[in-house]
């Protein structure tokens, strides 16, 4: 369905009568909820957050608390405070649980009944296609059907085939709460992953996407790829669509001054005994190294392996020959730290013995099923299971191994810090997504909405940053007379060392601006604008995403629903003479918010796009 396509379920006159009759009774009720449901976007005062990561779980049914997968998930859920999100690094339920049961089990444990932000990446055991149904260890059956990626199974990312029906991991686990993910939409071998929030199969979610975090004031970018996963679509060789997309997202993050992580399932550098080649293929790994990614996260090899900061490696194809480790203090920009965290619960693999010495030299900590093998890296290891907790600030990324302590004693430990060089302070520029409704007139026959553009001090930076927005590009109508325009409320921000400051980005659209709603419209092209920040000789740029929504989609979730009545009802009786008047809620543009505006929301009930 195109972004401007709509459907009517009855005549306009009958819809308007229904709207007037039914919705007048909802005004007072919904207005009482409006302050709770709708909040303005605000920049964080001091950006920092925690997240956790692990892969290769197996069954985690809450009714069997003795399982290793259960113990790991339970340990994540006991952290205080809870992590902002957990990254599941692939190979989730294996043959133990189907996707729906695995997701419901995991989210019942972490973090309790509230669900939890769980970001997934596809592993080789999570994507499959089969002509016959598979029976899982929990007694459920399924007929997996993944089109663009399929390898070992028995799990699947998209949906079952008919006659069995049910969700794959993407829809069963759902999109991570509090995260604005952006799918790649890349095409290869005649296949394309979809980018809409309906996670239409074959979805980019779990396969190839990124998000910046925190949403309101990002300081770090997370990029998820499917390097090494089977199927006709994944390709990360130099010059391929996947490679070019990965490079563009890394370069954008560095241009903005953000920390950068790349997460996937398959490894490239490992001192394990089972997956000994560079299964992700060397090209994306080398790209991450040479383009200055801070941390590389993967599972696949069922053990824990954490490298030194690596400045470079040599290799080709599925072979990695040698690397240059930094065995001193880890400083941002001096290399990438490889984190293999395949310790989510499935049986661990061994660490190589002395015959693998060349690879052991690249790792500072190692732990597998063969326990302490007499080298410093494995000291205290007792076939441990667990995950890594990361704490991210504008001064550092700190990582700590958290042991689920499935077996006793649990003496293994690891931690490291990547520091922003205190003698070379820097700043980052970032923004929330600008979500704009079109079709309301307001002052000057335009409608305006805002996003928050933030400047963060990284390390010891302090000073004044000048900001300049460019012209809006992309979308269905740029360049052109109906292209949105932007302005900043403040063009210069003063930032203290370790601090943050922000300004307002105003996006103005006309009633004829084409919609670019990505939430329910696969393949929609987004509008973007580049905001450039300069201080002295240092320049950073951030690409702000702009989404244009339909007139009656007040809460901008891609579909007109009963929830869109509440914000209109909240301002019921306001008019253009009052300070709280919002032209976005005056849908008929008569200068006042009344029952006719509520009725218009009902008139467009169920519409997608404009």
N, C-alpha and C positions, 0 to 999 in steps of 0.2 A: 504494500500500500504506500503510495507517495505521501510526502509530508503535508500536502494540501488537500488530500482526499478525505471526504466525510460521508457519513451515511445517516439517513433520517428514517425513523421507525414509525412515524405517523405524520399527519399534515402539520404545518407550522401553527395553524390556529388551535388545533386540539392539543398540541404540545404546550402551547402557552397557557391554555386554560388549566391543564393539569398542573403546570408549574405554579400558577397563582393559587390554586386550591390547596395543594399539598404543602408547599414550602413555606407559606405564611405561618403555619403552625410550628415550623422548625426554627424560626428566627431566634426566639429567646433561648431555646434549648441549646442550639449549636453555638450561639454567641458565648454561652457560659463556658464552652470547651475551647474556644478559639485561642485564648491566651496561652493555654497549655500546649496546643498542637502546633502553633506557628511561632517561630522565633527568628529574629534577624541574624544574619551571619556576622560574627565578630572575630577579629583576629586574636590569636592567643597572645597572652601577655609575655610569656616566656616559653617558647616552643621546646618541647621535649616529650618523649613518649617511650614506651617499651613494647616490644613484640617478641614472640617466641617462634621457633622453627624446629621441625623434625619431619622425617618421612618413614615409610615402610612400617605400617602399623599391624595389619592383620585384624582379627576380630577383637572388638572392644565392647561387647555386649555388657551393659551395666549390671546384668544379673549374674555375671561371672567375674567378680572383682579380683580373682586371682590371676587373670591373664595379664601379660606384660603390656599389651596395648591399652587395657583399662587403666593400669597403674600409671602409664605415661600421661594419658588424657586427664586422669584424676589429679595428678601432680600439677599440671598446667592450671586446672581449675582451682587449686588451693593457693596460688600465688596471691599475695596481697601487697599492692593493688594488682588486679587482674591485668594481663597484657592488653594493649589496644587491639591486637589481633594476633592470631596464630597462623603461620604459613605451613600448610601440609605439603611436604615436598614429594608427593606422588606415592604410588603403590599403597592404596588406602585399605580396602577391605580384603584384597586377595580372594581366595576361594572360601573364606570364612563367612562373609556377609555380603549380601548384594548392596548396591549403592545406597538405596533408600534406608535400609536398616543400619548401615555403617554411619551415615550422616546423622540419623536420629539418635543413635547411640552416643556418638561423639558430642553432639550439641546438647545432649541431656546431662553430660558430665562437665563439659566446659562451656560456659561458666554457669551451670545450673539451668533453671527453667527459663532464663532470659534469652537463651539462644547463644549468641556470641559471634564475634567477628572471626570467621574462618575463611582464609584465602587459600585456594587450592591450585596446584599445578599438576598436570596429567603425568602419570608414570606409565611405564610399559604394561603394567598389570591393571591399568585403569581404562584402557581403550581397546576395543575388540569388536569384531563382527563374526557372527556365527549363524549357520543355517539350522542349528538345533538348540533347544533350550539347555541351559546349564543349571544344575542343582547345587546350591551353596551349602556350606556346612551348617548354616542355621535353618536348613530345610526349605528355604525359599527357592524359586526358580526364576529364570529370566532368559530372554533371547536378545543378546546384545547386538546393537547395530550402530557402529561408528563408521562414518564414511571417509573422513579425511585423515584420521589417525586410527591405526589398529595394529596391535602387535601381539602380546602374549595372552592378554585376558587374565582371568575371566571377567574382569570389571569393564565398565563402559562409561563414557563421559556424557553421551547424548541420551538416547532413548532405546527402549526395547523395540523389537520388531513385532508386528502383528502375528499371531493373535494375542500374545502376551503384551501388556502395556504397563508402563511405569517409567519413572524418571531415572536418568543417569545421574552421575555425581554432581554435575553442574546445577541442575534444577533441584535435586534432592537436598543438597547442602544449602543451596540458595546463594545469592550474592552477599558478600561480606557487609555487614552493617557499618555505617559511618565511613565508607570508602567509595570514592568516585572513580570507578575503573573505566579504562578506555581501551577497547579492543583494537587490534591492528587492522583488521579487514583486509589482510594481504591475500593475494591470489597466486597460486602456483599449480602447475599441472592441471589447469582447468577447474580448480577448487578454490573456494574462498571461505574464510571463517566469518561469521556474522557478529555484529557489534551491538545489537540492541539489548536492552535490559530485560526483555522477555526470554533471553538466552535461547533464541531460536537455533535449532540444530542446523549445521554444525557450528557451535558457538566458539568465539574467540576466547571466552572466559575459560580459564583452566589451561588454555593452549598458548595464546600469545596476546598479552595485554600488559598494561602498566597502570600504576596509580602513584600520585604524590601524596605525602602524608606529613602532618595533619591536613585535612581537607581545607580548613579555613586559613592556614598559614603554613604551607609545606616547607620542610627542611630536608626531605629525603625522597628519592624516587626509587620505586621497586618495579623491576621489569621482569616479566615471566615469559619463558620461551619453552618450546618443545624440541629442542635440539636432540637428535638421536632417536626420537620416537618414530616407530614404523608408520607406514602409510604414504599415500602419494603426495600429501601436502607439505609436510615439514621439510625445509631446505634452508640451511644456514651456510652454504658455501659462499665464498667471496662473490659479491655482485648479485646474489639471489635476492628476491623480495624480502625474505625473512632477515637476511643479513643486513640489508639496507635499512629496514625498519628498526632493527636493534641498534645499529650505529646512530641513526637519527635520534632515537630516544636517549641514548647515552650522551650524545653531543649536546642535546637540548638541556639535559640536567646539568651538565658541567657549565654550559653557557649561563645558566641561571644561578650557579654557585651551590647547588644541592649535593648532598651525599648521594651515592648511587649503589644499589644492590641489584645483582642479576640472580634470579632464582629459577631452577629447573630440576628435573629428576635425575638425569644421567650425568655421571662424572666424566672428567677428562684426566685429571691428575689424581692418582690414588696409590696408597701403599697396602691395599687389600689383596686378597687371594682369589677372589671370584671374578670381579670385573676389573681386569688388569689393563685393558686398552682404553684409549680416549673415546668412550662411547658417545659423548656429546658431539664428537668430531672437533678437530683442533681449531677450525676457523672461528667459530663464535667465542671459544675460550681465549684465543689469541686476541680477538677484537676487544674483549673485556679487559684484558691485560694492557694492551697498547693504548686504549682509550681512557684508562684511568679509573675503572670501576673499583669501588672500595672493598666490597665483599661479594663473594661468589658462594651461593647456597645450593647444595644438592643432596640427594639421598642415594638410592640405588645400591651402593655398597653398604651392606648391613653392618656398620660399625661407626665409630667416631674418629674422624681424622681432621685435624686443624693445622693448616700450614703456617709457616712464617709469612711475612709480607713478601710477595713475589714481584720483582720488578720486570721480569721478562722470562719467556720460555721459548724453546725451539721445538718444532714438530711439524707434522703434516698428516692429512687424512685422519686416521684413528690412532696415530702414534705421537707420543710426546717424548722428546729426547732428553732435554735438560732444562733446568730453571735456575734463575739467580735469586736466592733468598736473602732477605734483609733480616739478620738475626739480632739487630739492635732494637731501639725504640721505634714503634710503628707510628709513622707520621703521614698524614693525609697527602696524597699525591706521590708517595714513594713506592706504591705497589698495591697489589690485591691480596686479600686473605681468603684462602679456600676453606670452606666449611663443609665437610661431609658429615651429615647428621642423619644416618640411616638407622637410627636407634629407637624408632617409634614402637617396637614391640615384636616384629617378626624376627625369627631366629637370627642371631648375630653371626657374622663371618669373622674369620681370623685376620689378624695383622700379619704381614709378611715377616719372615725370620731374617736372619743376617744376609741371606742371599739376595734380598731386595734393598740392600743398604743404599744404593743411589737415590731411591725415592724417599727413604726414611730421612735423608738429609734435608728434605724440603718441608718436613712436618715437625712442629714443635710438640704436639700432643697426639697420641694414638691410643685407641682402646677397642679391642675386639673379643671374640669368643675364646681366644687362647690366653687371655688375662695378661699379666705382667710377663713379658718375654725377656726381661733382663736388660732393657735399654731405658734411658731416662724418659723417653716419650711415653712409655706404657706404665710408669710407676703408679702403683695403686689400682690399676685396672683389674676388675673382677667381672668381666663379661657384662659391663654396665649397659643399662637402657636409660633413656632420658631425652632431653632436649636442650637447646641453648636459648637463654634469655638475653636479648639485646636491649640496651638503653641508649637512646639517640638524643643528643643535644647539639647545639651549635658549636660546641667545643670538642666533642668526641663521640665515637661509637665505642661502647664498652660491651663485651660479651662474656657471659658466664655459663658454664656447663651446669645444668641442674639434673641431678641424679634421681631417677624414680625409685632407686633402691629396691629393685625386684629381688635381688639376692644379697646376702650379707657375707662379709662386711662390704661397705660401700665407701671405699677410700679414694676413688678417682676424682680428680678435680681439674679444672682448667678455666682460665680467664685471660683476656687480653684487652688492650685499649688501642684504638687508632685515634691519635690526637690531631686537632688542627694546630699547625705550627704556631706557637704563641708569638714568635718573632715575625710572622708573616700573616697578620690578621687579614680577613677577607669579609665580604658580605654576600648575601644571597638575595635575589629578587624572586618573589613568588606571588601567586594569587589564587583565590577561590574561583570556581567556575561562575561565569556571569549567566544567569538564567532570566530571560526577558520574555514578556508576553507582548505579542503584537496585536494590533487591531483596536486598542483603546486610543483615544485622542489626547486627552489631558492638555496641558499648556502647550501652545504652539502647534497643536495638532500632531503631537508626538507622544510617545510613552517612553519613560526612562526607568531603568533599573540599575542596580549597583552590584559591584563585586569589591572585595577588599584586596588591595595590592600591598604587600608587606615587604619591608627590607629588614633582614636579620643580620646582626653582627655575628660573624664566625670567628671565634678566638678573640684576639685583642683589638679587632677593628673598632674604631670610633671616628665619626666624622659626618659630613653632609653628603648625601647621595641625591643627584639630580635625576628625575624621571621624565621620560618622554614616551608617549604612546604613538604607535604607528597607525596606519590605515587598516581597517578591517578587511580581511581577505577570505576567500573560500566561501563555503555555504552555497546555496542555490542561486544567489543573486549578486555576488561580488566578483569583479567590479560592476557597478550599475547604479542607477538613481535611487534604488530602494535598499541599497546596502546599509547596514547599521553604521553609526558613527560612535566614537568614544571620546571621553575627556577625563582628566584627573582633577580632583578637588584641590590637590596640592602637588606641585611639581618638584618639590625639594623636601627631603626628610633628614632630620638630624638623628643619628643613631649612637647610643652610648655603647661602650665595650660590653659585649655579652647581652646586649639588649635588642629590642625590636621596635619598629615604628611602622605606621601604615597610613594609607590614603585611600580615597574612594574612587573607583573606576565607574563612571556612568556610561551606560550603553543606551543609545537612543535608536529606536526603530520607528518606521512609519507604518500606517495601517496596511500598506501594500508590501511590506517586507516579507519575504518567503520564510516559512518555518524551517527550522533545522533541528527538530526534536529527535534526539537519538534514543529515547527511552523505549519507544514502541514502534520505531520505523527502521527496519534493517537497511543498512547501506546509506544512511543519511550523511551528507557531508556537513561538517561543523564549520561555523564561522570561527575565525581566530584573529587575534591582534597581538603584536609583539610590543611588550613594554621594556624599554631600555633604561637601565640604571647606570650612572657614571659617577665615580669619585676619583679624582686625580687621573691616573693613567689606567685605572681598572674599570672595566665595563662588563656588566652582566645583563642578559636578556631572558625574559620568561614569556612563553607563548600562552596567552590566556584563551581558554575555550569559551565560546559564546553559543548558547543554545536559545533559539527562538521558539516560543510555544504559542499555542492557540489562545485566542482571547479569553475563553471561559475556563481555561486550565489554570486556575488561580494558584494552586500549590505546585504547579509545574512538574508533575510526575508523568506526563505523557498521555494522560487520559482524563476526561472530564467525569468526575464521580461525585458522590455525596459529600466528600471531604472538601470540595471546592466551594460549597455553600457557606461553610463556617467563617472564613475570613471576610466574606461579603456581609454576612449577618453581624459580624463583630462591629463593623462600621455603619450599621443600619442607622439612617437618619443624618449622617454626615453630609456636608455639601462643600463646594469649592471655597466657601468663606471660612471654613474651619481649618485649624492647624493639622488635624489628623486625617484630612481628606486624602485619599489615594486614588488617582485616576485609573489605576489598574482594576479597581473594584467597582468603578462606575462604568459598567459594560455598555450602556447605551449612550454614554457621553452627554448626559443632560445636566451635568454639574451637581448631581446629588445621588446618593446611594440609598435605594429603596427596594420595594418588593419587585419592581420591574427588573432590576439587576439580578436579584435572586432567581427570578423566573427565567432569565436568559441562561443562567447556568444550567437549569433543568432542561431548557430547550436543547442544549448541546450535550446532554447527558449521554455518556458512552462514546463520544467522539474521540478520535485520535488525530494527532497532527493539528492543523489549523481549523 
